[in-house]
Every structure is written in structure tokens, then in C-alpha cells.
Amino acid sequence: MDILDLLHPRDILVRAQAQAKRPLLRLVSGRLAARSGVPEETVLAALLNRESLGSTGIGHGIAVPHALLEQLLAPTATLAVMDRPVWFRAPDEQAV
């Protein structure tokens, strides 16, 4: 599968604004909900649950929040390029 199969231009957030991880995940949840039809709160709860298992911050200013949602029939994604870095508890201690 090609990344372009997952991302529609409207799912790319440039200069996204969020001051912390939770508001960022809410922003991403809203985008995914609009595209998939899965309620925003369901998406947010799944992302927060996954984060509770361990940070999805991977280092070098990158995080890959993800979750498995039974309601989704195919993979989907949203890309957020932040206006200001957000703390994600990445192993290298860099914000994303």
C-alpha cells in the first residue's frame, strides 16, 4: 500500500496548532472522524488508550499515534505538521 492511498490532501494539516498531546490527538481525531464516519470521541478514546500503553513518539521530532478501530474497514491516516512542537515523551526527549 502506498502512503498516497492513505492520505487525502484534506487529511494533511500544515501548521497545526495544539499546545499539548491531548488537544493534538483531538484535532487528528476530528479529521479521521470526518473522513471515516467513526465518532470523534471513539477515535480519540482509542488514540488515548494506545498512548496509555506507551508513547508513540519515536524520536527526531516524529510521533506516530495509531489505534485499531473495529469500525474502520481500511487503514486511514492524517498527517499533522505542527506550528510549534508538542511534548510526546519520545525516547530522545525531543518534542514533535
Secondary structure, 3 states (H helix, E strand, C coil): CCHHHHCCHHHEEEEECCCCHHHHHHHHHHHHHHHHCCCHHHHHHHHHHHHHHCCCEEECCEECCCCCCCCCCCCCCCEEEECCCCCCCCCCCCCC
